[in-house]
Structures are given as C-alpha cells and as structure tokens.
Amino acid sequence: MNHETVFVVDFGGQYTQLIVRRVRELGVYSEMIPWTTAADKIRQDRPTAVILSGGPRSVLETGAPDLDFSVLDGIPTLAICYGHQLMALRLGGCVEKATHKEYGYRTLVPTPSGLVVNEEEVGEAERLRTKPHSLVAGLSSNQVWMSHGDQVLEVPEGFTVTASTDSCPIAAYENVGQKRFGVQFHPEVSHTPDGRSILRRFLFDQAGLKGDWTSESFIEEQIAKIRETVGPEGKVLCAVSGGVDSSVMAALLIQAIGDRAVCVFVDHGLLRKGEAEQVVETFGGHFQANLKAFYEHDRFFGALSGLTDPEKKRKAVGEQFVRVFEDHANELQGCDFLAQGTLYPDVIESGSPTAAKIKTHHNVGGLPDWMRMKLIEPLRWLFKDEVRNVGRKLGLPEDMVEREPFPGPGLAVRVLGEVTPERVRMTQEADWIFRSVLKERGQNKGIWQSYAALLDVRSVGVMGDERTYEQPIVLRAVESEDAMTARAVNIPFDTLEHIASRIVNEVQGVNRVFYDLTSKPPATIELE
Ligand code: XMP
C-alpha cells in the first residue's frame, strides 16, 4: 500500500463503519475488512495500524468470529468491545461469560497506578506502561458508552489495566511496548464525548501516523491511478445523470484524462427544473468536457405514453436508456472503459458476509454487448460526504454537490398515473417552489430528500369565483440515515401553508396540496 492505512476488522459490530469514518475524519485512510479474510489481508498488505471492532457474539462460543493474533505482531492495534475481549483471550488473559448485559453510559475511572509517574524512579518498561502513554488517562470527559455482555477478567501477561467502571473492572488495558490497546467501551460513538482523543492518541501518538489523507491527496492519488489504468490513449465512457456520484466521478476523470473522458448525458425530460441545463452548463461549459448530451424528451414521453403501472413505467425508462446508447453507438463506441459511481458503502455491503444484500435499482435495462467494457470505479473508497468534499475541491457547483438522492427513472415515479409533458411540468414547478422556500427559510437542513409528486386524481376547488376540477400535489420530505428507513420531517406549519398557497396560485392545473406524514416502513420514500 502506498499510503498510511488503518484496517478495521469487522466482527459484525453495529458501529464498525462508524470506526472507519472516525479514523478518516482524523485524516487517516481506513478500510473495513471482514474477520473471515482479515488475517490473510493483514499479512499481505501490512497496514500501518489495525482496529478490532465490536460484535454481537460471545468470544467464548464455538464458531465465534476469531483472528490469528500473530499477524498483528509489530502492528499497533486498538481492540474495541468484542475485539478487546478477543485480544485478552487470545493473548493469554481470561474472559468471563456474562450473567447480564451492560448497556449505556458509564464513568471511566483511570487506574491510579497508571497515573503516578516519576520518570526517574521507574524503569523504561514501567514508564511505558504508565500514564503518559495510556490512551485513557486525563480525558476531558470520563463518560463512555458501553454495550456488552461478557467481560475481561484477567489481562494477558505484560499488560496493564488502565481504567475501570463501577461495573466493569477491566474497562481498558494496554501494553505500550507491544502497542496493543483494549477498550471495552465504544470510543467511536458520540455518546463517548472524548472518544476522539482516544482514537487520536492511538493513531498519532502510538501508531505514529501523520494524518495527511485529505480530499486533495485522494484526488491526486486517483488521478495517477486512472492515468495508469487507462494508459496514454485509452478512452472512458462516463454516464452522467446529474446526481452527485456520477458528477464527481466524471469531474475526476476529466481532470485525469481530459477529453478522453467521454461524458454522456441523456436528457430524458424527467429531471427536476433546471437540472438538465445545469449538467450541460457545468460539463459542456465550465469543464469544457467532451460532453455528448442527447436531448431525448420525445422518445421517453413516447415510451411512457398510456402507461400507468409503476413497474411498467420504470421498465420503459430503463429500456429507453439502452435504445439511446444503441442509437448513438457510432459516437460512443471505441471507449475501453466504463466509469461507475460506486461508493464505499456498496463495496462494504457486497463484500460482507454478515450484511444484508444491497437494494439494487436497475435503472438501465440489459446493456448492449459493446457496452460491456472494463469497469473503473474511482469513488469506491469513499463515503457520500467524502464524495461531496471531493466534488467541491474539483470545482463542481454547490447545488450539484449537495443534490439529494434522485431515482433513476426520475419524475416518472413522482408523476403518478400517466406521464405527460404537461404533468411533468406541473410537478417540476411545484417541486421548485417547495424546495426553494425550504432553502430560503433555512429549513432544508438535515433533510434526506424533499420533493413534490403529482397524484392521479382530481378534486373540486374554487378560484376567483370559478369552480375548478384539478389535480393535487403531494409534498414529501424525509429524514433518513441510509434510505432503508425514513421519517417525515417536521416542517413548520406556516411554511407548509405558505408553500401550499404559492403552489396553488402559481402552478396551473393544481388546486390542492397535501403533506405526506408516513414513515418508511410501511411507506417507501418514493410514491411509486
Ligand atoms: P424507496 O422509494 O424504495 O427509495 O424508499 C429508497 C431510495 O432509493 C431511491 N430510489 C431509486 N434510486 N433508481 C434509483 O437510482 C430507482 O429506481 C429508485 N427508486 C427509488 C429513492 O429516491 C430513495 O432515496
């Protein structure tokens, strides 16, 4: 490996990804590896440091996740929760089976013997075991978050207990000479207020890392990698959708190989107001990219004509993407690689033996044979917020970098019933008003997705003494961590009222506005 790397060994803990994120926030590149293949990977790649995660099993059970600790010789190791117990057990200590589970806040009491240091009186070995090197002494807050059953009863020979809590006598232990540290609690969660100091001490003071992994260094490294993979002549096909991931990916490729990054944008007429224009302006204008923008509204609306079933609509949109690629094969053929905006959470989930299978949305139907090229996935090491930072550094407009997730079939799944240009226009305008007002009032913070959809019914209203018989808009705004679950956002009533009034007054054809309060599950985020 050519940069400092911390491997986080996953024993199935619920916070493992969070450990990776915390380490990266401290400027150190980190990767999660499953325990099943960890020993080989560590032996082969020799990471700069290793962190062992928590996990739901008991280390005393047969078949529980395990690790050959000999591969860690000479590699600074921080063992958390399950890892803390496993390290004690495997290095000759003792773990006791739980009689009850301990869950919640505890106060950490650093062990007094670990605090008294007189440099002149103690020998080197003793000095190393005492306070200046303890990960847990002198924290700004001694509150820690516990979530475990079993606990360490005896530390291995050569290790010192450095902290306890009232219910856990060995809450932290270490052997500074061997650079091995164990903590029963979770320094990575926000409920451990000074957990960051523990990670920082481990990474910088003990493992000697520099912490120089930044968006800039990532960009530099990826540009070099892309150039090496693609070679001096190779061309890469980058499909840009207007979303964050594909935009950042394309911007990175443009920077690496200029106009040999062939950017393709299919304007299907189903994006939000102004977004298609922004893609063309950003890539064709600002970046002067080799952009092939295909204006295909008629083709998509033609294929959607008469369709009302959600699945048929999705399929029709997916098929038309393929048709566009086929029809423009002459202009697009000759690329050696296809770039994809895969992100790290997808990589983790598809490689993990424990995680559930990722939800895949097939936005594009079976691709033509000539499109089966070698894949390039330059963002596969990043989390979403890191992708956004890279996008900013590459000069993408803030609107694009902050864009919310958007379904591949676009507004076809937000215009319920038949999708016509007129109904899409109504949805786009209402959507624009909704999101602009939230933004103007600073009420869009923390929202995962917010949008307007058009229902497939009519209702009676009255406007300027005239009877109306028109269609209703539904507004939906949700908070979510990962789109697997979601909750309606508590938008102030006066804002909703203002938005409703503007939509009914400004969007022709709409005479009623609803706000969707349903969570996911049982509803989904999109209406179709
Ligand atoms: P649902 O509606 O299933 O959506 O709760 C979960 C997340 O996925 C997005 N979504 C899609 N993304 N192609 C995509 O690329 C699709 O067909 C699709 N359908 C839903 C949705 O916006 C939400 O973020």
Boltz pocket constraint, residues with backbone or C-beta under 6 A from the ligand:
constraints:
  - pocket:
      binder: B
      contacts: [[A, 314], [A, 361], [A, 362], [A, 363], [A, 405], [A, 406], [A, 407], [A, 408], [A, 409], [A, 449], [A, 483], [A, 520], [A, 523], [A, 524], [A, 525], [A, 526], [A, 527], [A, 528]]
      max_distance: 6.0
